[in-house]
């Protein structure tokens, strides 16, 4: 585990998080996180604000993003760390993903309307405001409109994997997304690999393809995962020569299972991706 408190996967109100970037950095500082990456979904909009606050607090802030992609029929998220948000490749990525999200929202609205759930996306856009529209906003809209009991129920019945709102057709492929990150000077990290519902053989195939297209690291520990799987991921990363990343996947303070700086401990050592930003940390 990192000697320094590291969290390389977090979200703010720039996408679907519950805290503004400045407030997120402040809370991370209170939680004694010293190296933080802001990795909002498909946008860099919160980075400038977060960077200023981190500098004021003496924290290391890594410019990041979490990009949606596809691997065959599977939706896969890739975190980009230490990106240049002003690079033309990253600007193109953000523009493409914004369009993809708009098209996805239209498709989700059509599917939900067929099931009698009208006005969900319209309400979700009000909830999102200037933030990038995501499924968590739609889940909150469903609660407000009385269609579901809570946000977890919304994902279980309508928005989760294999449900009506699980639409991947508009996302770019894994090769494209990793290319955007690398072109923008960043490190491509396979996000929360245990959350895709893959068998171990398929997960190994995904990781092999990820490495082939330029992926350098994998999250081995992240909020909400069980310790046995995490230890397997550490062994897999070591076997395939991937660097290890860790992150809470923080969205909201009330989601205590993904609190800032919180992720399960793991056994065994690995090569930390954060060693390039923190002196003296060559093993985790």
N, C-alpha and C positions, 0 to 999 in steps of 0.2 A: 504494500500500500504506500501511497505517496507520503513522504515526511512532511512536505508542505501541503496545506489544505488546498486542494485543486478541485475545480468544477468546470468542466469543458463542454457542458451541454445545458443551456438555460434559455428561457423564452420570456419576452417582455410584451407589453401592449402593442409593440410594433407589429406583432403577429397575433398569437392567441394566448399570450400570457396575461396575468392579472395585475402586474406592477409595471409602472413606467420604467424605462431603462435606468434613470437616476435612482429611483427607489429600489430597484432590483440590486444595483451595485451597493447601495447603503446596507441593505439587508444582508447581502453576502459578506460585507465587512463585519457586521455584527455577529455573523456566524463563524467568523475567523477564517473565511476563505481568502487566500492571498493571491491566487492565480485563477482568474475567472474568464470564461469565454461566453459572450452573448451570441447565441446561434438561433436567431429567429427563423421561422419557416419562410423561405423563399424571399427574404427581404434583408437589406442592410440598413433600414431606416433608423434603427435605434442606436447604431454604433457610435456616432459622434457624441451624443448625449452621455452614453455610458462611459466612453473614453475620458471625457472631461471629469466626471465624478470619480472614476477610478484613480486618475492622476492626483486629484485633490486628497484622496484617502491613502495614497501610497500603495495602491494595489496594482498588480499586473493584469491588464485587460487585453485579451486576445480577440481580435476582430474575427467574427465567425458568421456562419450561416448554416441552415439545415435545408438541403434541397431535396425535393421529392423526385423520384425516378422510378423506372420500371426495370425489372429483370424477368424477361418472359412475362408470364401472367401475374407476377408478384410485384406489389408496390414496395419499394425499398427507399429508405432515407439515408442520405449521405451528408455528414457534417463536414464543412470546410473550415479549417482553422488557419489563422494567420493569413487571411486573404487580403488583397487590396480591393476595398469596396469600390474604388474609382476606376479600376481597370476595365477596359472595354469588354473583356470577356465576362466579368461579373455583372456589368451593366446589362449586357445582353441576356445573361441568365435571369436576372431579376425581371426584366421586361417580358421574357418568354413565360416565366412562371406566373406572373400576374395575369397574363392573357389566359393561360391554362386554368388558373383558378376561376376566372370568370366563366369560362366554358363549362368547367366542372359544376359550378354552382347552378347554371342553367339546367344541366342534365339532372342534377340531384333534385331540383325543384320540380321538374317534370315527373320524375319517378315518385316523389313523395305525394304530389297532387293526385296521381292515380290511386294512391292509397288513402285519399281523403285528408291528407295533411296539407292544407293550403296556407300560403303566406309565410312559410318558414324562412325562406331565403330573404324575403323582403324584411322581415323582422330581424334576422341575423345581421343584415347589412347595417341596420340602425344600431344594433348592439356593438358591432365591430367599429363603427365610426370611421376614423381615418386609418385604422389598422387593416392589415391584410385579412380578407375574409377566410375563415377556416371552419372545419366541422365543429370544433368546440363552440363557436358562435351559434351554429345551427342547433346544437344540443341545448344551449341556453334558451334559444328562441322556442324550441319545442316545449320546454318547461313553462315558459311564460305564456304560451298559447294553450296550455293545458293538455297537450297531446301525450306527455309522459310525466312520470312522477319526479324524475331527477335526470341529471345529465348522463349518469351511468346507464340508466334505462334507455335513454335516447341512442346511445352507442350500441347497446345490447340488441335493440330491436330494429334500428334503422340505419345507423351510421357506421357501425363497426365492420370488420372484415367479413366479406361475403354478403353484406346487407345491401339494401337499395341505395344507400348513400356512399357505398364503397366503389367509386368510379376512378379508374386509373388511366383511361384511354388518352388523356391529354398530356400526361407527363412524358418527358423525354426519357431515353434509355440510359442505362447506367454509364455507358461509355461517354455519352455527351456530358452528363453531369460531372463526372470525374474530370473530364477535359476542361470544363469551365473553371473548376477549382484550381487545377494545376496551372492553367494559363494565367490565372489571377494571383499566382505565387503562393497558393495555399497548399495545405496538406489534406488529402481526402481521407475521411474516417468513416468506416461502415458503422452506422448508428444502430444501437439496441438490436443486435442480430438475433436474439432469442424471441423477438416479438413478431416475427413474420409467419409463424406457424409452420415452419419447414422441418422436415426430418433432418437428422444429423447429416445424412448423405447429401441431401439437397443443400443444406447450409454450407457444407464443405465445397460443393460445386459453386455456390454463390461467391464464397470467399475467394476461390481460385480465379473466377472470372473478374472479381473486383481487383485482385492483384494484377491480373493480365492487362487491365485497362489503366493501371497507374495508381490504384489505391495503396496507401502506405500504412494505415493504422485501423484498428478496430476497437470499439468500445467493449471492454471486458467486464466492466461493472457499471451499473446504471440503476436509477431508481425503479423499484418495483420488481426486480428480478430475484430469483431464488439463488441461494449460494452454490448449490450443486452445479447448476448450469454455468454460473460465473466461473467456477474453477475449471470446468470443461473449456470455456472460452479462452481462459488464460493458456491452457495447454495447447489449444488450436492455434492461437496467435504465435506462440513460441515455435511450434512445429513448422509453421508456414512463413516465419520471418517477418511477421507484422508487428509494428509498434502497438503498444497498448494505450488506450484512452479511457477516461472515466468521467462520469457526469451524472448529475441528478435527474436530468430532463425536467427541471423545475418549470412549472407553469403558474401555480397559484399558492399562496401561503396556506390555504385551507387543505391543499392536497399534501398531507403530511408524509405520505409515502415517497414523495419526491421533493423533500425539503432541500434547500440550498446546501451544497456540500455533503449531502447524504446519499450514500450508495453502499451496498454490502461490501464488507471486507473480503479479500480473497487470499488463498494460500498460493505459495509458489512465487517466483520472481518473473519479471518481464521487462522489456525495454520500453520505458515510458516516452510517449510522444511529447510530453511536456518538458523533457530534459533540455530541449532547444531554447526554452524560455526561462528556465530556472537553473541556475548554476549548481553543480554538485549533485544533481539527481539523475543518476545514470541507471538506477535499478529501482523497481517498485515491487 
